[in-house]
Amino acid sequence: MSYGYSQRVVEANKSASKTLLGVALGRMCIKMDVPVTEVAETLGVSRETVYNWFTGEYMPHQSFHVAIRDYMTYLSKRK
């Protein structure tokens, strides 16, 4: 099933710094076709916040770093 990230989000993610945690999360989610709604619900934030992280427009607050890394680990083990 494709959740179809918009071309704008994909391009913004590609051109953003891959060293940013939110951008790294975005690359993983785009590649694995993980719906933004799932990411937002899992992390307890809005979809808009997730999109802003994915594009590098905003960085996740430090209080989210552990949860994001844990979620990325979970995703990496999921097929």
N, C-alpha and C positions, 0 to 999 in steps of 0.2 A: 504494500500500500504506500502510495506517495503522499506526503504531506505538503509537498511543493512550496518550499521556501521561495519567496519572490526573488527575482533576479537582482533587485536592489540590495536585499539583505545578503545574498550570496556574494555579490561583487564587493560590498562594503566589508564583509568578513574577510575576503581574500586580500584586500588592500590594507586592512588593519594590522597592527603589530601582533605577530603570533606569540609574543612573549606575555601578552595580557591574558590573565586567567579566563575572563569572559569570552574572549575571542577564541581561545583554545577550546573552550566548552562548545562554542558555536560551530567550530570546524568539525568537531566530533559529532555533534547532533545533526548537522547538515549532511555529513558523509553517511551517517547511519540512518538518516531519515527519521529522527526522533521528533515527535510533535512538540512544538513550543508549549502547548498546553500541559503536556506531561512534565516538562522541565519546570515550568512555573509552579504547578501544583506540588511537585516534589520539594522544591526549594522554598515554597511559601511566599512567592513574589508574583507580581503581575506579568502577563505576557509581554507588555510593553517594556518592562524592566529587562526581561530576558533578551528581547530584540536589541535593546540598547547595549547590553553586555556583548552580544554576538557581533555587533558592528563596531565595537570599541568606542562608541559615543560616551559611555559611562563605564566605570570600573566597579565591580562588585565591592561592597563594603567588606572590610576585613572580617567581620563577623560571619560572612558567608563562605569564606575561603575553604574551611574544612569540609563543609557540606558539599560544596561544588567539587572538591577533589574526590570526596567519597562517591559522589554521583558519577563522576567520570570513571572511577575505578569500576563501579557497578556496570556502567555502559560498556567498558572495554571487555568485560567478561560475558556480556550478553551477545548473542549472535543475531 
